[in-house]
Amino acid sequence: MATTEECRAALEKLSDSMGDAEGNVRSAAELDRSVSCHVTDLDVTFAGRMADGRIDVRETLAGPPREKAAIRLAMTGDDLVALVEGELNFARAWGSGRVRLEAGLRDLLRLRKLL
């Protein structure tokens, strides 16, 4: 099972990858939205902001998200690490229910370029 530190490191790696993106992926990454990632097996939520092509994790909270972020993810820690490492396909994981992504329709359409 991935630790809280490994999950945070995975989010930092994802943020770095988004910052290095180009073209359509870069434009999708430049959303300015609140974001949360609930790691279900650890019952920890990383909350922050997606802006300027990066994810800035501002808080690590025990339990589910306290506030409804504009973009909300939920998955196990192992799945988060596997997604960021490229070992787990997002579309398959989302389709099977292993990963939950909730956002407004416009944001979902832009985010699909990232995923």
BELZI-V978684 format. One record per residue. N is the residue number from 1. SS is DSSP state (2 for helix, 1 for strand, 0 for the rest). PSI is psi in whole degrees, -180 to 180 (NA if undefined). D_LAST is the distance of its C-alpha to the last C-alpha in whole Angstrom. Layout:
BEGIN
n=N ss=SS psi=PSI d_last=D_LAST
n=N ss=SS psi=PSI d_last=D_LAST
END
This chain:
BEGIN
n=1 ss=0 psi=133 d_last=24
n=2 ss=0 psi=145 d_last=22
n=3 ss=0 psi=168 d_last=24
n=4 ss=2 psi=-40 d_last=23
n=5 ss=2 psi=-40 d_last=23
n=6 ss=2 psi=-37 d_last=21
n=7 ss=2 psi=-43 d_last=18
n=8 ss=2 psi=-41 d_last=19
n=9 ss=2 psi=-38 d_last=19
n=10 ss=2 psi=-42 d_last=15
n=11 ss=2 psi=-37 d_last=14
n=12 ss=2 psi=-40 d_last=16
n=13 ss=2 psi=-42 d_last=15
n=14 ss=2 psi=-43 d_last=11
n=15 ss=2 psi=-43 d_last=13
n=16 ss=2 psi=-42 d_last=15
n=17 ss=2 psi=-41 d_last=12
n=18 ss=2 psi=-39 d_last=11
n=19 ss=2 psi=-27 d_last=15
n=20 ss=2 psi=-4 d_last=15
n=21 ss=0 psi=159 d_last=12
n=22 ss=0 psi=167 d_last=14
n=23 ss=2 psi=-137 d_last=14
n=24 ss=2 psi=-36 d_last=12
n=25 ss=2 psi=-41 d_last=9
n=26 ss=2 psi=-42 d_last=12
n=27 ss=2 psi=-35 d_last=13
n=28 ss=2 psi=-36 d_last=10
n=29 ss=2 psi=-13 d_last=10
n=30 ss=0 psi=17 d_last=14
n=31 ss=0 psi=151 d_last=14
n=32 ss=0 psi=95 d_last=17
n=33 ss=1 psi=152 d_last=17
n=34 ss=1 psi=148 d_last=18
n=35 ss=1 psi=145 d_last=15
n=36 ss=1 psi=149 d_last=16
n=37 ss=1 psi=108 d_last=15
n=38 ss=1 psi=118 d_last=18
n=39 ss=1 psi=103 d_last=18
n=40 ss=0 psi=-40 d_last=20
n=41 ss=0 psi=-24 d_last=23
n=42 ss=0 psi=-13 d_last=24
n=43 ss=0 psi=51 d_last=24
n=44 ss=1 psi=143 d_last=23
n=45 ss=1 psi=130 d_last=21
n=46 ss=1 psi=124 d_last=19
n=47 ss=1 psi=142 d_last=20
n=48 ss=1 psi=-144 d_last=19
n=49 ss=1 psi=138 d_last=18
n=50 ss=1 psi=119 d_last=15
n=51 ss=1 psi=149 d_last=17
n=52 ss=0 psi=35 d_last=18
n=53 ss=0 psi=18 d_last=14
n=54 ss=1 psi=164 d_last=15
n=55 ss=1 psi=123 d_last=15
n=56 ss=1 psi=103 d_last=18
n=57 ss=1 psi=117 d_last=19
n=58 ss=1 psi=-25 d_last=23
n=59 ss=1 psi=148 d_last=24
n=60 ss=1 psi=115 d_last=24
n=61 ss=1 psi=144 d_last=25
n=62 ss=1 psi=137 d_last=27
n=63 ss=0 psi=-172 d_last=26
n=64 ss=0 psi=169 d_last=23
n=65 ss=0 psi=140 d_last=22
n=66 ss=0 psi=-30 d_last=26
n=67 ss=0 psi=151 d_last=24
n=68 ss=0 psi=109 d_last=22
n=69 ss=0 psi=159 d_last=19
n=70 ss=0 psi=-34 d_last=17
n=71 ss=1 psi=121 d_last=14
n=72 ss=1 psi=126 d_last=14
n=73 ss=1 psi=149 d_last=13
n=74 ss=1 psi=134 d_last=15
n=75 ss=1 psi=173 d_last=15
n=76 ss=0 psi=162 d_last=18
n=77 ss=2 psi=-41 d_last=18
n=78 ss=2 psi=-39 d_last=18
n=79 ss=2 psi=-38 d_last=14
n=80 ss=2 psi=-49 d_last=13
n=81 ss=2 psi=-44 d_last=15
n=82 ss=2 psi=-39 d_last=13
n=83 ss=2 psi=-49 d_last=10
n=84 ss=2 psi=-34 d_last=10
n=85 ss=2 psi=-6 d_last=13
n=86 ss=0 psi=14 d_last=11
n=87 ss=0 psi=-12 d_last=13
n=88 ss=0 psi=128 d_last=11
n=89 ss=0 psi=124 d_last=9
n=90 ss=2 psi=-48 d_last=6
n=91 ss=2 psi=-44 d_last=7
n=92 ss=2 psi=-42 d_last=11
n=93 ss=2 psi=-40 d_last=11
n=94 ss=2 psi=-45 d_last=10
n=95 ss=2 psi=-32 d_last=13
n=96 ss=2 psi=-7 d_last=15
n=97 ss=0 psi=2 d_last=15
n=98 ss=0 psi=-31 d_last=15
n=99 ss=0 psi=132 d_last=12
n=100 ss=1 psi=134 d_last=13
n=101 ss=1 psi=124 d_last=11
n=102 ss=1 psi=132 d_last=14
n=103 ss=0 psi=170 d_last=14
n=104 ss=0 psi=158 d_last=16
n=105 ss=2 psi=-45 d_last=15
n=106 ss=2 psi=-42 d_last=15
n=107 ss=2 psi=-41 d_last=12
n=108 ss=2 psi=-42 d_last=10
n=109 ss=2 psi=-37 d_last=10
n=110 ss=2 psi=-38 d_last=10
n=111 ss=2 psi=-26 d_last=7
n=112 ss=0 psi=-24 d_last=5
n=113 ss=0 psi=-29 d_last=6
n=114 ss=0 psi=-30 d_last=4
n=115 ss=0 psi=NA d_last=0
END
